[in-house]
Every structure is written in C-alpha cells, then in structure tokens.
Amino acid sequence: MSIVPDEVWEPASDQRTPRGTRLAEAARDHLWMHFTRHSVFEDRGDGGLGHSVPIIVRGEGHRIWDDRGQEYIDALAGLFVTNVGHGRTEIADAMAAQARELAFFPLWSYAHPRAIELAERLAAEAPGDLNRVFFTTGGGEAVETAWKLAKQYFKLTGKPGKTKVISRQIAYHGTPHGALSLTGITPARIPFEPLVPGAFKVPNTNIYRAPEHLRDDEKAFGRWAADRIEEAILFEGADSVAAVFLEPVQNSGGCFPPPAGYFERVREICDAHDVLLVSDETICAFGRIGSMFACDDFGYVPDIITTAKGITSGYAPLGLMIASDRLFEPFRTGLNFFPHGYTWGGHPVSCAAAMANLDIFEREGLNDHVKANAPTFRTTLERLLDLQLVGDVRGAGYFYGIELVKDKATRATFDDAESERLLRGFLSKALFDAGLYCRADDRGDPVIQLAPPLTIGPAEFDEIESRLRAVLTEAQRHV
C-alpha cells in the first residue's frame, strides 16, 4: 500500500461494511494477534462482529490513521519503537536500495557491508569496551543470546558453575523460554512452565510502592533495592550466579526509573562477585531516555547491552547484543566459538534501515532534543496529579507511566475485578476513541504508559495531556 500524502486515507469501497471493513472480518477469522483476547472480536450471534478489529493503515510523524480515516496521536511509538516517527521515506529508500543490491545473506562465517558498518557505528557509541556486536531479530532474542553467552563465557574461563541469573519483579525481558524465565510477570509465565531453571527475582525500583520508611529517601531506597541483588547472589552462592539483567528504566509495572545511586551500587556488587551486568535496553536505547544508550544517562557501564526496537525505528526487525572485549576474548583463539545464531540476525535490509535511522538521529539532533524537552514532558504530565484517580507520574526522557489508584491518601490500588472494569471495560477503548493510542495495563498496578516518537515537543505534550485529562476525568465516574 502506498502512502497517500493528503490528510485522510480513504479505504477502497469494497473494504467497507456496516461494522468497519472487510479486513476486520478477515482479521477476526484468520489473524492470530499477539497478547490479544480474541473473544471480544467474535460474532455476536446476529451476524455482526463484537468489537471491530482496529486496523491502522497509515502513519506520518507522530500521527496514525485507521481504515475509516480516523486520526490518532501515536503516544506509544507503535510499541516503544518508531523513535523517528512514521513516514520516513529515506529509510524506506535505503531499504529498497539494499534489497536491490543484496537482499539477504547470513552472518554465519560470512559478512556483508551493512552489518560491518552498523557494528562499527554501534561500537563507537557504546560505553567502555563494549565493542562486539551480535545481531538478532528482536529484544527477546538478544536477551536469550546474552544469557547463553554468560554461561559459555564462565565455562571457558574456568567457572562452569556460574549459570544462574537475577532479574527484577514484574520486569519483562521477552517471550523465548530463557527470556521468559527472566521475566518477572507471573501470569505471563504460568502457561508455559516449566521454564528454564536458574532465574531468580529481586525487588524492582518502584519507589511509589517502596516500604514506607524508604519512600521519602531516594538514595536510601536505591541502596536498599541494590542490596537485595547482593543478598540474592550470596544466598544462591556467588560461584553459581552468572549475570544480573536490568532495564535502565523498567517497563512493566509502569516505567520505574532507577533511584539515585542504584546502578553505582549494582556495578560494585557485580564486580565484587564476578557477576556480569546486562543492561536490557530493548526499549530504553536510541534516545528513549535521551542518550543513544540509556546506561550513559544513568552513569554506569554494563558488561553487555541488549537492545532492539528503536535501532531501526520499527522500519525493519533488528535486535542486537553488544558485549565487552573481555567477554569476546576466549573466542579469539583456538577452537572456541559461540554456537548460536539466527537466520535473520543482521539482515542486510534491516541493517540498511538502521543506518538510515541513525543518520536521522544525527542530522536532527534527536538525542539533544529529548534531553532538552524531557523536563517539560514531565511537568506537563504531572498536571494530571490533580485528578483523584492519578496516584503517581514517573519515568524519564520520553518514557512515562501514570499509575491509577483508588485512594491517593493511602495509595490503595484496585483489586483484579476493579482493574478489569477500569482498564479493559473503559479506559482502553475510551483512550482510543479520544484519538490517543497509548497503553493501559495492569502488570502490577493499573497504569497508562506513554512513549511517543522522539520528534514531538511541548505543543504535542499539551495535546496528549488534554486528551488524557478528558478520559481520566470520565474514568473517575466508572471507579
């Protein structure tokens, strides 16, 4: 489908039905959507659909349009992905040119120019001695890769017992079995158990839900949360723990930023016990917090970075792991090699998309743009704290969560039934009807998440806040 330059895209007449489009019926009958309750789209019994499947057909900048011509603010950048915004024809052109020149070749003992150039560019941006780039096709695969590398590295360096990993409660690290084992969301894990053994959980950094005596002392809370990692390492035995996996700002649960001093202490703990620190920046890298890599925003150097999403701004699938020179050292000589890879990892067309995407970052100064405008984004969203339903506004950069509560004074949250009525019974549809695509979820406590394209500024912040305010004001009547 070509991008039509005028304001509203008009679907072909044969796609329209009284309940949306022919495509909606085809989606109901044939498309298995991800993380989706399909019961809401089933036939009502009178020949019509329940809810019509929303079908997004076009994007331009920070706006998207559905198949009926309705316009929305994309306040989630697709899924924390389209950092440079929609409709960037130069990325599409770079992909087309690459496909004409070399559409595909694997990185299995061979290389191609785009993967080499991109690896060199990423190594130059990464902190410390993180100079080795291993390409995957997504964030979950990058996390899987990092765990496997950690295990093999310690086997090759005389510590074969170091296989266990530590991550945080409610954290999401992906859907492959290893990454899912790291994931701290119980309902996401139960259907697929038994999972990979050896993954242990520690408290996250949600200071709003911290022990009461720590809520007003960020540094003390950060020390407390970091020390729980050392406690877990010592309990399991340092000679059995390979790595700690942490997001710079934890996504699930609603954007938990690190307290002051947290990562400094975590780095000390990992060094003391010869445990690798993995910075899972699937969401947080490529300007989402401000810098190209979010570990730089928070002043720590990990041993491994895993990332995806914003590397191509979603124009093609690509993920990657960046490892330190120290971790690559055992693979430099002899018969040692990393017996791991993906057919599509480092796909030439995806790498071309990434290079064009990073060109836009440099030319338009998007990292500096985020750093300059992030404080205004925060203060704009904090205006919502005057609503009784809004308990907390938290996050960093262009990545924010708004936690909803029953009682602001006590921070009382909703039970499962109440959360279901609020989020899925009202908010999800109401936000979309208000022309705001974002995320309302309850992995932990009920939150609304925002992660818009990095190109927007104060005028768009105001528009997002205005639409949120209207919906949340109405939502208070449904509590």
C-alpha angles and dihedrals in degrees: 000000000000122000111253111215099213125093101265128031112224115212120224111272093241089063095061123095131166087266101047117283144341086245090062090059091047089050091051092050103039115011118088103204124206122257088352134141101223094189090083090064098048124117112279091218095255095082095268133104122257100227116354114242108252108240118197112201108170143022133192123176108317095341133086133190132211128218091271093055096256114150124220138181107243096222093166099051089237093295103342086300120098095074096160092042134246129303100035100159094186090066090049090048092051090051092049092048091051093048090054092050101039117348097185144358128153128237093230100128090324133079138203129208099253094053091047094048093046094047090051092049094049093047089054090054097043119092127250117350096332094135107138118087121196113187126218131164099250148000098271090054090048090054091047088051093051094052091049091048092050091053095048094043092058091045090054093047097051101265103100094159093067100097107118125100136204128212136159135272115268090007117141118216103163145285106272110104095257094044090045089053087057090048112100099205106109098200090053091053105042098073091056103041137163090064132176108304123233103054117125132186133224131183119287127229101260099137090181087068096035123126106288096247090057102045095092097043110066095181093049090048091049091052091047093050094046092048090057086066091056089046090055092047092052093044092053093037122258090242088064101046119089106173150358116221116205135163113222087230110017111234107198114070090034118297108311110194119205115262118239111287095010100117093038088059093043090053090052091050094049092048092048093054101033092246121148119240112218117195105206101205098165087133105015101057128086099045101314090122095021111269126072088254118028094217084073090056090057099038105245135117114218127199092234135019120202118193147148134150105068094041088086098013085239097295089122134002115267137147133171149186120219113200132188123255088247091062092048094049097088089055096055098082144032124005097323118123138154105253094207137097149127130240092229098037109125093007108190094234092049092048090050089052090051093051092051090046092053090047088060091050091055098042095048097036093232096167091056089043091058093046091050096047102035094088090054091049089054096048091046092054092043088065085076090068088086088073116092091225095057113084103166141008113199143157140082139257109354093336118095142162127200112203118210121212140184094221123022094196095056097025087232111175132208125271119237095268093047091047090051092053094045101044105030099019094052123351103055094054095036093054092049092046088052089058096255121124108197137120129277110184144145108217088146109343124000111281141166113219128206128191108154127181111287092239097076128095144183097312091055091043088058092049092051092048092048093053092045091050093053093050096042092048089055091043090061087069090057097054 
